[in-house]
């Protein structure tokens, strides 16, 4: 937990001052182990996830650990960095790691939409796109975990996605190089101005980020029952979309909130 505490000390100042982060509804998180589901905003750096993570440790006073499933690409970088990730609560997004975390009794945060969602355009920022991926539903059913949806307004304004670039990605056959790389987006932001390589480090714009923790959803059923899985997925997606609509209805201006 020492690494998490050190990281929190830095990020808590950034999210409060730079992103003016507000996280509401932390009381909706159950007393028992749960699966947190959020939409993936803002390019390769999910600002909303960082804002929620800071609020999590503020709320639970470091007595309850949160793990985050992240793209396996960042776990293949230079060794000192990759060794630091698990100590910070970041683990590869695969079912084996998820099973290990669940069996250890800790909570999990997942971003099912991944690259498909994080590179939806600026004009689609009010729409949640989980890509029809139901793996998190099956895992919640398998482990009997309540799902807690979390939605944020403003985090997709920290990086302006002008075009998704799905055709370019298919043309370059990016999925043969990087798993789930089905976009080659045209981006606008800092520090590069206008660019198309999403793997380049970005400096997020100072958008106000408002986050709402929604009421938990119980997804009972057989994870092999595709009808039950699809119904549960639609229920979670519908709740998230409705929650996000409320946040954006409160929002007066882009960036400033």
C-alpha positions in Angstrom: 0.0 0.0 0.0 3.0 2.3 0.3 3.2 2.8 -3.4 -0.5 3.6 -3.6 -0.2 6.1 -0.8 2.7 7.8 -2.5 0.8 7.9 -5.8 -2.4 9.2 -4.1 -0.5 12.1 -2.5 0.5 13.3 -6.0 -2.7 12.6 -8.0 -5.1 13.9 -5.3 -3.6 17.4 -5.8 -3.8 17.2 -9.6 -7.4 16.0 -9.8 -8.6 18.5 -7.3 -6.8 21.6 -8.7 -6.3 20.8 -12.4 -9.4 18.8 -13.2 -11.6 20.3 -10.3 -12.8 16.7 -9.8 -16.0 16.0 -8.0 -17.1 12.4 -7.2 -20.6 11.8 -6.0 -22.4 8.8 -4.7 -19.5 6.9 -3.0 -22.1 5.7 -0.5 -23.5 3.5 -3.3 -20.5 1.2 -3.1 -21.5 -2.0 -1.3 -19.8 -3.1 1.9 -18.8 -6.3 0.1 -16.4 -7.0 -2.8 -17.7 -5.5 -6.1 -16.9 -4.9 -9.7 -16.7 -1.2 -10.7 -17.5 -0.6 -14.4 -16.7 2.7 -16.1 -16.5 4.1 -19.6 -13.1 4.8 -21.1 -12.6 8.5 -21.9 -9.8 10.8 -22.9 -7.4 8.6 -25.0 -4.9 6.3 -23.5 -4.9 8.1 -20.2 -8.4 7.6 -18.6 -8.6 10.8 -16.4 -12.0 9.7 -15.1 -10.4 6.5 -13.7 -7.7 8.5 -11.9 -10.3 10.8 -10.4 -12.4 7.9 -9.2 -9.3 6.1 -7.8 -8.4 9.2 -5.7 -11.9 9.4 -4.4 -11.9 5.7 -3.6 -8.9 6.0 -1.3 -10.2 9.2 0.2 -13.4 7.4 1.1 -12.0 4.1 2.3 -8.9 5.6 4.0 -6.6 3.0 2.4 -8.4 0.2 4.2 -9.9 -1.3 1.0 -7.7 -1.9 -2.1 -8.8 -1.2 -5.6 -7.3 -3.0 -8.7 -7.7 -1.6 -12.2 -7.6 -3.8 -15.3 -5.4 -2.1 -17.9 -4.3 -2.9 -21.5 -1.6 -5.5 -21.5 0.6 -3.3 -23.8 1.7 -1.0 -20.9 2.8 -4.1 -19.0 5.4 -4.9 -21.8 7.4 -1.7 -21.4 10.7 -1.3 -19.6 11.0 -3.5 -16.5 11.2 -1.0 -13.6 8.0 0.5 -14.8 6.1 -2.7 -15.3 7.2 -4.0 -11.9 5.7 -0.8 -10.4 2.3 -1.3 -12.0 0.9 -4.2 -9.8 2.1 -2.4 -6.6 0.1 0.6 -7.9 -3.0 -1.5 -8.4 -2.7 -1.8 -12.2 -2.9 -5.4 -13.7 -3.3 -6.7 -17.2 -6.9 -6.9 -18.5 -7.4 -10.6 -18.9 -9.6 -13.2 -17.1 -6.7 -14.9 -15.4 -5.6 -11.7 -13.6 -9.2 -10.9 -12.8 -9.7 -14.3 -11.2 -6.6 -13.8 -9.1 -7.7 -10.4 -7.9 -11.2 -11.6 -7.1 -9.9 -14.6 -5.2 -7.7 -12.3 -3.1 -10.8 -10.5 -2.0 -10.1 -7.1 -3.6 -12.3 -4.8 -5.7 -11.9 -4.3 -9.4 -12.3 -1.4 -11.8 -12.8 -2.3 -15.5 -13.2 -0.3 -18.7 -15.0 -2.7 -21.1 -15.1 -0.2 -24.0 -11.3 0.0 -24.2 -9.8 1.6 -27.4 -13.2 1.5 -29.2 -14.7 3.8 -26.6 -11.8 6.0 -25.7 -11.4 7.0 -29.3 -15.1 7.8 -30.0 -15.3 11.4 -31.3 -15.7 14.5 -29.3 -19.2 14.8 -30.6 -20.0 11.4 -29.2 -18.7 12.1 -25.8 -22.2 11.9 -24.3 -22.7 8.4 -25.6 -21.3 5.3 -23.9 -20.0 2.6 -26.2 -18.9 -0.6 -24.4 -18.5 -2.3 -27.8 -20.9 -5.1 -26.9 -18.2 -6.7 -24.7 -19.9 -8.8 -22.1 -16.9 -10.4 -20.5 -17.3 -8.3 -17.3 -20.9 -9.5 -17.0 -19.8 -13.1 -17.2 -17.1 -12.6 -14.6 -19.6 -10.8 -12.3 -22.0 -13.8 -12.6 -19.2 -16.3 -12.2 -17.9 -14.7 -9.0 -21.3 -13.4 -7.7 -20.1 -9.8 -7.7 -22.4 -6.8 -7.7 -21.7 -4.4 -10.6 -21.3 -0.7 -9.6 -21.6 1.5 -12.7 -19.6 4.8 -12.6 -20.1 7.6 -15.1 -18.1 10.9 -15.7 -18.7 14.1 -17.6 -15.8 16.1 -18.8 -13.1 13.5 -19.0 -13.6 13.0 -22.7 -12.9 16.8 -23.1 -9.3 16.4 -21.9 -8.4 15.2 -25.4 -10.4 16.1 -28.5 -10.9 13.1 -30.9 -11.8 14.5 -34.3 -12.1 11.2 -36.1 -12.1 7.6 -35.0 -10.0 6.3 -37.9 -11.5 2.8 -38.0 -10.9 2.5 -41.8 -7.3 3.5 -41.5 -6.8 0.9 -38.7 -8.2 -1.8 -40.9 -6.1 -0.6 -43.9 -2.9 -0.8 -41.8 -4.1 -4.1 -40.2 -3.3 -2.7 -36.7 -5.1 -5.5 -34.9 -2.4 -7.9 -36.1 0.1 -5.6 -34.2 -1.9 -4.6 -31.1 -4.8 -6.3 -29.6 -8.1 -4.3 -29.8 -6.4 -1.6 -32.0 -9.4 -1.0 -34.2 -8.9 2.7 -34.5 -6.2 5.1 -35.8 -7.8 8.4 -34.5 -7.2 12.0 -35.5 -6.5 13.8 -32.2 -6.3 17.4 -31.2 -4.7 18.4 -27.9 -1.5 18.9 -26.0 1.4 18.8 -26.5 1.3 17.6 -30.2 -1.4 19.8 -31.6 -2.9 17.6 -34.3 -1.7 14.0 -34.5 -2.8 10.4 -35.3 -0.6 8.2 -33.1 -2.5 7.5 -29.9 0.4 5.8 -28.2 2.2 9.2 -27.9 2.0 10.6 -24.4 -0.5 13.4 -24.0 -1.0 16.3 -21.7 -4.7 16.4 -20.8 -6.6 19.6 -21.2 -7.8 21.0 -17.9 -11.5 20.0 -18.2 -13.7 19.9 -15.1 -14.5 16.3 -14.4 -17.7 15.3 -12.5 -18.3 11.7 -11.6 -21.3 9.9 -10.4 -21.3 6.4 -8.7 -24.6 4.8 -9.5 -26.5 2.2 -7.5 -25.2 -1.4 -7.7 -26.7 -3.9 -10.1 -27.0 -7.6 -9.2 -26.4 -9.8 -12.2 -27.5 -13.3 -11.2 -27.5 -16.1 -13.7 -25.4 -18.6 -15.6 -22.4 -16.9 -17.4 -22.9 -19.5 -20.2 -26.5 -18.3 -20.8 -26.0 -15.8 -23.6 -29.6 -14.5 -23.2 -29.1 -13.7 -19.5 -25.7 -12.2 -20.2 -27.1 -9.9 -22.9 -30.0 -8.8 -20.7 -27.6 -7.9 -17.8 -25.3 -6.1 -20.2 -28.2 -4.0 -21.6 -29.3 -3.2 -18.0 -25.8 -1.9 -17.1 -25.4 0.0 -20.3 -28.9 1.6 -19.9 -28.1 2.7 -16.3 -24.8 4.2 -17.4 -26.3 6.0 -20.3 -29.0 7.5 -18.2 -26.6 8.5 -15.5 -24.3 10.2 -18.0 -27.2 12.1 -19.6 -27.9 13.6 -16.2 -24.4 14.8 -15.7 -24.2 16.4 -19.1 -27.6 18.0 -18.6 -26.0 19.8 -15.6 -22.9 20.8 -17.6 -23.1 24.3 -19.1 -19.9 24.6 -21.1 -17.2 22.2 -22.5 -13.9 22.1 -20.6 -14.9 24.6 -17.9 -18.0 22.6 -16.8 
